Amino acid sequence: MSRLDVVTGTEQVLIEDWCQQYPSHSVGDLEFGPDGYLYASAGDDTGLVSADYGQAGSPRNPCGDPPVPVGGTQTAPTAEGGALRSQDYQTTGGPTGLDGTVIRIASPIDGTVDNFGWPCMEGNQPNGGYNFGLNMCERIYSEAVPHTPPHFTYHHSDPVIPGDGCETEVGSSVSGAAFYNGDSHPAQYKGTLFFADYSRRCVWAMFPGTGGVPDPATRIAFRNNAFAVDLEIGPNGGLFYVDIAAGEVRRVRYNSGNQPQVASITASPAQGSLPLTVSFSAAAANDPEGAALSYAWDLDGDGNFDDGTGPAAARTYRAAKVYNVSVRASDPGGLSDVVSKRIFAGTTPPTVNITTPVAAWAVGDTVSFNGTALDARHRWQHSEFGRGIGHGQQHRASRAGRRVQLQRRIRRRPERANRQGPQRNHLRRRMVGRCEHGRALSFDGVDDVVTVADSNLLDLTNGMTLEAWIRPNTAVTGWRTFMKERTDGLSYALYGDNAASQP
């Protein structure tokens, strides 16, 4: 039987300072440290769409960040608002703000405060979004104000551990950390640092090195497919995490006896023109007991692990297809784990080149981007354009001066049983005139439409090219739809826009 004790009485406010301007970068935490003191942290409460130094808000500068009051306009290089609140301790002339800090609610024993450099630094590098002459950042870049470098970093697009099976195309978000000092897991985990990345959907372990300090060279994959936004060690020594996708608090248990291993797979290259020779490795697989593992490969994607043994394998693909390659790692006790990777045979990535901007810019400026992308297989060349600086910026691609945007990545269509029934061919305009490749269609731009009948050929397993040559007779304003997948849903679409109103 469990019991819930409720304590009544008058609350005592220990500290009250944090200013809430945005619903982003605002999450904090409250913990008792091993020294018995209470620690508190809070986000810097900065906007996420662009570099934020306090220039936005309604009213302007709503938190009253120096050097201007509420309603005042923050400007470079003297601004100290937004994400720069985490550098507030640099200045001693005004009140101390606590946004973006970790504090101890007591008199500090050592009297020092660690400055990790955010937002001027991200990892070991200057943060480009704030590297434009802000005084607070320039002091860090010139080392006039010292900062503490991170203990371990990984790039947004690189795996934390090669072959760990975690997502690498969705960015990074370190979302939990906990030191394990319990007794529920094997002795090798004593003092281990567990850390999670919500975007990667994984949890890793970093074992202690000299002096008990976590050694990045010892890190291993610990758990996949975990949307962990917090890690905690329970009073019984178990590892708990909050899974935001499942809406659950989950516990990772260690069971005595043989433990399952974690399989791994890497492929080089993972795509290319035919014939495509790919080298595979499963060497990063690990077993909790350190037992020697055996391997079986499915290199042709038929579901049978009969294409090779050992930690390495290779295969030459001669047919254009997406192959789902898998490796099964097994330990002497009979436990096994399987991990897969897709190989795109018969395709090559485009060559991308950014030509502008080449000039200096400042936050708030409108910046034009130009670049080219050449698809060697289809001989297509695109130019890309974008405006503004910050998260979520949009780009438009251009071919022969006409801008087009493929709105979503091609995905396999849903089961046919879920569709509303077959569609019929519907042609409201007949072919008129001629163009470079034959006859063309003419539309009034209001309600003329051609509907293509439903077909198994539209059930894509890889990709499809949508192409349209458009020559408007009148000026085009705003985005216009040229091609779209169905009226009751959207898997792909082709839009056009010509801001200069040129055909």
Secondary structure as GFF3:
##gff-version 3
##sequence-region A 1 503
A	DSSP	beta_strand	29	32	.	.	.	ID=ss1
A	DSSP	beta_strand	38	41	.	.	.	ID=ss2
A	DSSP	three_ten_helix	82	90	.	.	.	ID=ss3
A	DSSP	beta_strand	102	104	.	.	.	ID=ss4
A	DSSP	beta_strand	121	122	.	.	.	ID=ss5
A	DSSP	beta_strand	125	126	.	.	.	ID=ss6
A	DSSP	three_ten_helix	128	130	.	.	.	ID=ss7
A	DSSP	alpha_helix	135	141	.	.	.	ID=ss8
A	DSSP	beta_strand	174	179	.	.	.	ID=ss9
A	DSSP	three_ten_helix	187	189	.	.	.	ID=ss10
A	DSSP	beta_strand	193	197	.	.	.	ID=ss11
A	DSSP	beta_strand	202	206	.	.	.	ID=ss12
A	DSSP	three_ten_helix	210	212	.	.	.	ID=ss13
A	DSSP	three_ten_helix	216	218	.	.	.	ID=ss14
A	DSSP	beta_strand	220	224	.	.	.	ID=ss15
A	DSSP	beta_strand	228	233	.	.	.	ID=ss16
A	DSSP	beta_strand	239	243	.	.	.	ID=ss17
A	DSSP	beta_strand	248	252	.	.	.	ID=ss18
A	DSSP	beta_strand	266	268	.	.	.	ID=ss19
A	DSSP	beta_strand	271	272	.	.	.	ID=ss20
A	DSSP	beta_strand	276	281	.	.	.	ID=ss21
A	DSSP	beta_strand	294	298	.	.	.	ID=ss22
A	DSSP	beta_strand	312	317	.	.	.	ID=ss23
A	DSSP	beta_strand	321	330	.	.	.	ID=ss24
A	DSSP	beta_strand	336	345	.	.	.	ID=ss25
A	DSSP	beta_strand	351	356	.	.	.	ID=ss26
A	DSSP	beta_strand	370	375	.	.	.	ID=ss27
A	DSSP	beta_strand	380	386	.	.	.	ID=ss28
A	DSSP	beta_strand	395	399	.	.	.	ID=ss29
A	DSSP	beta_strand	402	406	.	.	.	ID=ss30
A	DSSP	three_ten_helix	416	418	.	.	.	ID=ss31
A	DSSP	beta_strand	426	427	.	.	.	ID=ss32
A	DSSP	beta_strand	431	435	.	.	.	ID=ss33
A	DSSP	beta_strand	438	441	.	.	.	ID=ss34
A	DSSP	beta_strand	450	451	.	.	.	ID=ss35
A	DSSP	three_ten_helix	456	458	.	.	.	ID=ss36
A	DSSP	beta_strand	480	484	.	.	.	ID=ss37
A	DSSP	beta_strand	493	497	.	.	.	ID=ss38
###
